[in-house]
Amino acid sequence: MVELLLERGASPNLQTSSFGFSALMLAAANGHPSTVRRLLQAGSQLGLRDVKGRTALRHAQDKDHAECVRAIKEHVVARAVPE
């Protein structure tokens, strides 16, 4: 579903109006590392925060989703290393 939405031009950075969740936050909180990676590749912003101030990384950490935490941290490192 995420792939289809991205192919059709959906922004990976949209947030719900009620809680401020982004697709990346939901994927991280629910333990879907492949979706986390895909959303990051599509340009999801790691700095987005929900209404309680939590980021996608925080959601993954709070739920003990180590693979999602790893995917986010690897993305940060890859972007920080110049090519």
Secondary structure, 3 states (H helix, E strand, C coil): CHHHHHHCCCCCCCECCCCCCEHHHHHHHCCCHHHHHHHHHCCCCCCCCCCCCCCHHHHHHHCCCHHHHHHHHHHHHHHHCCC
